[in-house]
Structures are given as structure tokens and as C-alpha cells.
Amino acid sequence: MLEVGNKFCLKGLHDTAKPPAGRFCLNLVPSDKVQLYGPDTLFFMKEMEELIKPGMFVVEAGTGSGILAMTAYRLEAKVLAYDIYPPAIALARENFKANGLLDKIQLTQRGWSDEDYPGPLADILIANMGKHFFETNSHRAALIIKPGGLIAFSCPVEVCLQPLDFAVEKTAVIPMGTTKMYYLLARRS
């Protein structure tokens, strides 16, 4: 079992350890096709504890294993998670099921560049997908968040420090521990 931030822990599906009092423990189904989590995921989980308030609508682009979508839901947000990669959708679905959240989180297979965004405008967009996503699709982020809404990206420092070409204002660029990735938080104007 791995404790994350002040409110969460991660454990394998068959791990029988009881979570410490006051923590939500997310049970994870093993996968050989999709990475379950990395240091960037753990960093995002900690930051989400501060950012997400009950009742917010959170969109996670590129959900992968679904950990960040489950984190948002456990922080009492309404959540839409999507990914273009079929094995990621299958794993997220299995993780949602293993945590009793299959009917609580909306899961959709789609690409970031798909024109038909399926949900209402988000309070927060989470995209832990790195340089390629940021460089090729970040301008679309402002199209799906509310004015005043937040965008949380992961990106290498050389990309995170570039000027943004869409209607948002950077509020933080923070190193993510020992990785070469940075966390960019921006607010839509």
C-alpha cells in the first residue's frame, strides 16, 4: 500500500491491508498494456486535494488507468474521463468497477482533437499526458472549461515555460519531484 498526499492510498486489487483512518484507498487492477501510475500521477493526486472542491465538474483527458478520475470523484467532484487508447479505456473501466465507481464516473473513448466534446464546460481540466499533448492540443483546452476554470497539465520545463497561445493565464509552474516533468496550472480568462 502506498500513501499519497493526506487523503489517499493506492494498493493492488488483492492487497488485504486496511487503509489508514481517513484515507480513501484506490484498488488497482494490474496491467501489462497501460502504466498504472508514475511520480507525475502521485504529484497530481496531491495537488488535486487542494484544487478540487465538492460539486466541481472535472474532465480528465487521457485517463489511462483512471486513477486521477477516481481521485477527483473521491474528492466529491462530478467526473468525465476519456482516452483514445482502447486498452486504457478497458483498464479504467476495470479500476472503476474494482472501486465501486463504474456507474459514478462517465468514461468515454475519444481523442482530444475530436470536435464533439460530450460534456458541459469543466471547472477543471486535468491532462497528465506530457509534451506531445501540450504542444499539439493545449489551445483546445480553453474550449471546454468555464471562464475562471483551471487547466492542470504535465509538461517538460522547456514547454511549460513557453507562452501560451490561448485564453489562459499561468498561475504556477512547479517541478514534479525528481522527474524532468513540470506541473502547469493555468486559469481561463
BALOBA-1460 file (C-alpha; in Angstrom, 3 decimals):
// residues 189
<rec num="1" residu="m" x="0.000" y="0.000" z="0.000"/>
<rec num="2" residu="l" x="1.264" y="3.442" z="-0.943"/>
<rec num="3" residu="e" x="0.004" y="6.527" z="0.921"/>
<rec num="4" residu="v" x="-0.413" y="9.582" z="-1.315"/>
<rec num="5" residu="g" x="-0.984" y="13.112" z="-0.042"/>
<rec num="6" residu="n" x="-3.221" y="13.478" z="3.008"/>
<rec num="7" residu="k" x="-6.313" y="11.657" z="1.790"/>
<rec num="8" residu="f" x="-5.383" y="8.729" z="-0.466"/>
<rec num="9" residu="c" x="-3.587" y="5.437" z="-0.787"/>
<rec num="10" residu="l" x="-3.048" y="3.046" z="-3.695"/>
<rec num="11" residu="k" x="-2.982" y="-0.714" z="-3.420"/>
<rec num="12" residu="g" x="-3.147" y="-3.805" z="-5.575"/>
<rec num="13" residu="l" x="-6.500" y="-5.448" z="-6.111"/>
<rec num="14" residu="h" x="-5.652" y="-8.402" z="-3.861"/>
<rec num="15" residu="d" x="-3.853" y="-6.410" z="-1.152"/>
<rec num="16" residu="t" x="-5.799" y="-7.025" z="2.076"/>
<rec num="17" residu="a" x="-4.147" y="-4.264" z="4.107"/>
<rec num="18" residu="k" x="-6.616" y="-1.847" z="5.664"/>
<rec num="19" residu="p" x="-6.159" y="1.804" z="4.727"/>
<rec num="20" residu="p" x="-5.168" y="4.226" z="7.462"/>
<rec num="21" residu="a" x="-8.090" y="6.071" z="9.048"/>
<rec num="22" residu="g" x="-9.370" y="8.981" z="6.984"/>
<rec num="23" residu="r" x="-7.857" y="7.806" z="3.675"/>
<rec num="24" residu="f" x="-9.561" y="6.614" z="0.510"/>
<rec num="25" residu="c" x="-7.670" y="3.628" z="-0.807"/>
<rec num="26" residu="l" x="-7.908" y="3.067" z="-4.553"/>
<rec num="27" residu="n" x="-7.691" y="-0.592" z="-5.578"/>
<rec num="28" residu="l" x="-5.732" y="-1.076" z="-8.808"/>
<rec num="29" residu="v" x="-6.111" y="-3.843" z="-11.365"/>
<rec num="30" residu="p" x="-2.720" y="-4.917" z="-12.782"/>
<rec num="31" residu="s" x="-1.975" y="-4.230" z="-16.456"/>
<rec num="32" residu="d" x="0.787" y="-5.108" z="-18.876"/>
<rec num="33" residu="k" x="-0.512" y="-2.679" z="-21.528"/>
<rec num="34" residu="v" x="-1.103" y="0.555" z="-19.615"/>
<rec num="35" residu="q" x="1.097" y="2.133" z="-16.946"/>
<rec num="36" residu="l" x="-0.871" y="2.280" z="-13.693"/>
<rec num="37" residu="y" x="0.858" y="5.379" z="-12.329"/>
<rec num="38" residu="g" x="4.159" y="7.204" z="-12.087"/>
<rec num="39" residu="p" x="5.624" y="10.022" z="-9.987"/>
<rec num="40" residu="d" x="3.634" y="12.557" z="-12.016"/>
<rec num="41" residu="t" x="0.356" y="10.795" z="-11.133"/>
<rec num="42" residu="l" x="1.216" y="10.899" z="-7.435"/>
<rec num="43" residu="f" x="2.061" y="14.604" z="-7.720"/>
<rec num="44" residu="f" x="-1.272" y="15.303" z="-9.433"/>
<rec num="45" residu="m" x="-3.150" y="13.406" z="-6.711"/>
<rec num="46" residu="k" x="-1.600" y="15.593" z="-4.009"/>
<rec num="47" residu="e" x="-2.361" y="18.802" z="-5.919"/>
<rec num="48" residu="m" x="-5.951" y="17.711" z="-6.579"/>
<rec num="49" residu="e" x="-6.584" y="17.583" z="-2.821"/>
<rec num="50" residu="e" x="-6.201" y="21.380" z="-2.802"/>
<rec num="51" residu="l" x="-7.766" y="22.222" z="-6.166"/>
<rec num="52" residu="i" x="-10.950" y="20.183" z="-6.255"/>
<rec num="53" residu="k" x="-13.961" y="21.248" z="-4.226"/>
<rec num="54" residu="p" x="-17.191" y="19.258" z="-3.799"/>
<rec num="55" residu="g" x="-19.599" y="19.626" z="-6.718"/>
<rec num="56" residu="m" x="-16.992" y="20.743" z="-9.268"/>
<rec num="57" residu="f" x="-17.105" y="19.232" z="-12.751"/>
<rec num="58" residu="v" x="-13.716" y="17.722" z="-13.630"/>
<rec num="59" residu="v" x="-12.619" y="16.431" z="-17.043"/>
<rec num="60" residu="e" x="-9.603" y="14.153" z="-17.294"/>
<rec num="61" residu="a" x="-8.143" y="13.957" z="-20.804"/>
<rec num="62" residu="g" x="-6.118" y="10.789" z="-21.306"/>
<rec num="63" residu="t" x="-7.317" y="8.946" z="-18.221"/>
<rec num="64" residu="g" x="-5.054" y="5.909" z="-18.678"/>
<rec num="65" residu="s" x="-5.632" y="3.717" z="-15.602"/>
<rec num="66" residu="g" x="-8.324" y="6.075" z="-14.254"/>
<rec num="67" residu="i" x="-6.511" y="6.943" z="-11.017"/>
<rec num="68" residu="l" x="-6.930" y="10.703" z="-11.358"/>
<rec num="69" residu="a" x="-10.595" y="10.370" z="-12.324"/>
<rec num="70" residu="m" x="-11.186" y="8.228" z="-9.220"/>
<rec num="71" residu="t" x="-9.269" y="10.745" z="-7.109"/>
<rec num="72" residu="a" x="-11.490" y="13.562" z="-8.382"/>
<rec num="73" residu="y" x="-14.624" y="11.540" z="-7.688"/>
<rec num="74" residu="r" x="-13.495" y="10.721" z="-4.133"/>
<rec num="75" residu="l" x="-12.989" y="14.472" z="-3.642"/>
<rec num="76" residu="e" x="-16.723" y="14.785" z="-4.420"/>
<rec num="77" residu="a" x="-16.432" y="16.081" z="-7.981"/>
<rec num="78" residu="k" x="-18.533" y="15.038" z="-10.952"/>
<rec num="79" residu="v" x="-16.139" y="13.438" z="-13.432"/>
<rec num="80" residu="l" x="-15.842" y="12.813" z="-17.168"/>
<rec num="81" residu="a" x="-12.781" y="10.753" z="-18.125"/>
<rec num="82" residu="y" x="-11.712" y="9.898" z="-21.626"/>
<rec num="83" residu="d" x="-8.884" y="8.286" z="-23.549"/>
<rec num="84" residu="i" x="-8.310" y="7.341" z="-27.178"/>
<rec num="85" residu="y" x="-6.413" y="4.105" z="-26.412"/>
<rec num="86" residu="p" x="-8.754" y="1.064" z="-26.113"/>
<rec num="87" residu="p" x="-6.592" y="-0.794" z="-23.535"/>
<rec num="88" residu="a" x="-6.616" y="2.344" z="-21.337"/>
<rec num="89" residu="i" x="-10.419" y="2.547" z="-21.515"/>
<rec num="90" residu="a" x="-10.642" y="-1.158" z="-20.609"/>
<rec num="91" residu="l" x="-8.266" y="-0.727" z="-17.639"/>
<rec num="92" residu="a" x="-10.003" y="2.423" z="-16.377"/>
<rec num="93" residu="r" x="-13.339" y="0.588" z="-16.581"/>
<rec num="94" residu="e" x="-11.890" y="-2.337" z="-14.564"/>
<rec num="95" residu="n" x="-10.431" y="0.029" z="-11.961"/>
<rec num="96" residu="f" x="-13.735" y="1.916" z="-11.679"/>
<rec num="97" residu="k" x="-15.507" y="-1.429" z="-11.207"/>
<rec num="98" residu="a" x="-12.972" y="-2.603" z="-8.576"/>
<rec num="99" residu="n" x="-13.649" y="0.585" z="-6.610"/>
<rec num="100" residu="g" x="-17.450" y="0.596" z="-6.940"/>
<rec num="101" residu="l" x="-17.340" y="3.618" z="-9.271"/>
<rec num="102" residu="l" x="-18.339" y="2.121" z="-12.621"/>
<rec num="103" residu="d" x="-21.674" y="3.938" z="-12.637"/>
<rec num="104" residu="k" x="-20.299" y="7.077" z="-10.922"/>
<rec num="105" residu="i" x="-17.675" y="8.291" z="-13.443"/>
<rec num="106" residu="q" x="-18.546" y="8.946" z="-17.085"/>
<rec num="107" residu="l" x="-15.961" y="7.146" z="-19.257"/>
<rec num="108" residu="t" x="-15.706" y="7.808" z="-22.996"/>
<rec num="109" residu="q" x="-13.342" y="6.612" z="-25.704"/>
<rec num="110" residu="r" x="-12.382" y="9.631" z="-27.763"/>
<rec num="111" residu="g" x="-9.402" y="11.675" z="-28.837"/>
<rec num="112" residu="w" x="-8.534" y="15.110" z="-27.601"/>
<rec num="113" residu="s" x="-8.951" y="16.602" z="-31.042"/>
<rec num="114" residu="d" x="-12.442" y="15.162" z="-31.571"/>
<rec num="115" residu="e" x="-14.812" y="18.018" z="-32.304"/>
<rec num="116" residu="d" x="-17.804" y="16.633" z="-30.411"/>
<rec num="117" residu="y" x="-16.855" y="17.304" z="-26.798"/>
<rec num="118" residu="p" x="-19.500" y="15.294" z="-24.899"/>
<rec num="119" residu="g" x="-19.918" y="17.240" z="-21.672"/>
<rec num="120" residu="p" x="-20.682" y="20.587" z="-20.073"/>
<rec num="121" residu="l" x="-17.888" y="23.115" z="-19.537"/>
<rec num="122" residu="a" x="-15.487" y="21.947" z="-16.853"/>
<rec num="123" residu="d" x="-14.337" y="23.645" z="-13.666"/>
<rec num="124" residu="i" x="-11.011" y="21.824" z="-14.008"/>
<rec num="125" residu="l" x="-9.342" y="20.020" z="-16.908"/>
<rec num="126" residu="i" x="-6.621" y="17.529" z="-15.955"/>
<rec num="127" residu="a" x="-4.218" y="16.357" z="-18.652"/>
<rec num="128" residu="n" x="-1.282" y="14.312" z="-17.411"/>
<rec num="129" residu="m" x="-0.052" y="13.444" z="-20.888"/>
<rec num="130" residu="g" x="3.227" y="15.283" z="-21.402"/>
<rec num="131" residu="k" x="4.917" y="17.236" z="-24.162"/>
<rec num="132" residu="h" x="3.067" y="15.932" z="-27.224"/>
<rec num="133" residu="f" x="-0.339" y="16.725" z="-25.781"/>
<rec num="134" residu="f" x="0.687" y="20.159" z="-24.596"/>
<rec num="135" residu="e" x="2.326" y="21.194" z="-27.851"/>
<rec num="136" residu="t" x="-0.361" y="19.909" z="-30.200"/>
<rec num="137" residu="n" x="-3.625" y="20.303" z="-28.323"/>
<rec num="138" residu="s" x="-3.308" y="22.760" z="-25.450"/>
<rec num="139" residu="h" x="-5.139" y="25.503" z="-27.369"/>
<rec num="140" residu="r" x="-8.274" y="23.323" z="-27.322"/>
<rec num="141" residu="a" x="-8.330" y="23.270" z="-23.511"/>
<rec num="142" residu="a" x="-9.904" y="26.707" z="-23.255"/>
<rec num="143" residu="l" x="-12.822" y="25.440" z="-25.347"/>
<rec num="144" residu="i" x="-14.022" y="23.005" z="-22.701"/>
<rec num="145" residu="i" x="-13.503" y="24.858" z="-19.420"/>
<rec num="146" residu="k" x="-15.627" y="27.560" z="-17.850"/>
<rec num="147" residu="p" x="-14.341" y="31.128" z="-17.641"/>
<rec num="148" residu="g" x="-12.250" y="31.158" z="-14.464"/>
<rec num="149" residu="g" x="-11.772" y="27.381" z="-14.737"/>
<rec num="150" residu="l" x="-8.423" y="25.681" z="-14.198"/>
<rec num="151" residu="i" x="-6.243" y="23.614" z="-16.508"/>
<rec num="152" residu="a" x="-3.658" y="21.291" z="-14.947"/>
<rec num="153" residu="f" x="-1.060" y="19.900" z="-17.409"/>
<rec num="154" residu="s" x="2.129" y="17.940" z="-17.091"/>
<rec num="155" residu="c" x="4.905" y="19.044" z="-19.416"/>
<rec num="156" residu="p" x="8.705" y="19.305" z="-19.667"/>
<rec num="157" residu="v" x="10.050" y="22.613" z="-18.382"/>
<rec num="158" residu="e" x="11.055" y="23.882" z="-21.828"/>
<rec num="159" residu="v" x="7.420" y="23.508" z="-22.910"/>
<rec num="160" residu="c" x="5.789" y="24.674" z="-19.664"/>
<rec num="161" residu="l" x="7.724" y="27.922" z="-19.726"/>
<rec num="162" residu="q" x="6.676" y="28.829" z="-23.279"/>
<rec num="163" residu="p" x="3.997" y="31.493" z="-23.696"/>
<rec num="164" residu="l" x="0.521" y="30.018" z="-24.025"/>
<rec num="165" residu="d" x="-1.307" y="30.807" z="-27.235"/>
<rec num="166" residu="f" x="-4.821" y="30.587" z="-25.872"/>
<rec num="167" residu="a" x="-7.050" y="32.436" z="-23.432"/>
<rec num="168" residu="v" x="-5.497" y="31.388" z="-20.127"/>
<rec num="169" residu="e" x="-3.154" y="32.864" z="-17.549"/>
<rec num="170" residu="k" x="-0.431" y="30.720" z="-15.953"/>
<rec num="171" residu="t" x="-0.712" y="30.596" z="-12.184"/>
<rec num="172" residu="a" x="2.058" y="28.094" z="-11.350"/>
<rec num="173" residu="v" x="4.846" y="26.062" z="-12.935"/>
<rec num="174" residu="i" x="6.090" y="23.576" z="-10.345"/>
<rec num="175" residu="p" x="8.740" y="20.819" z="-10.657"/>
<rec num="176" residu="m" x="7.324" y="17.332" z="-10.041"/>
<rec num="177" residu="g" x="9.875" y="15.872" z="-7.665"/>
<rec num="178" residu="t" x="12.771" y="14.029" z="-9.270"/>
<rec num="179" residu="t" x="11.196" y="13.714" z="-12.716"/>
<rec num="180" residu="k" x="12.028" y="16.056" z="-15.584"/>
<rec num="181" residu="m" x="8.348" y="16.931" z="-15.853"/>
<rec num="182" residu="y" x="6.682" y="20.040" z="-14.541"/>
<rec num="183" residu="y" x="3.149" y="20.770" z="-13.468"/>
<rec num="184" residu="l" x="1.490" y="23.742" z="-15.135"/>
<rec num="185" residu="l" x="-1.600" y="25.278" z="-13.624"/>
<rec num="186" residu="a" x="-3.446" y="27.878" z="-15.685"/>
<rec num="187" residu="r" x="-6.751" y="29.737" z="-15.315"/>
<rec num="188" residu="r" x="-9.051" y="30.576" z="-18.205"/>
<rec num="189" residu="s" x="-9.713" y="34.291" z="-18.593"/>
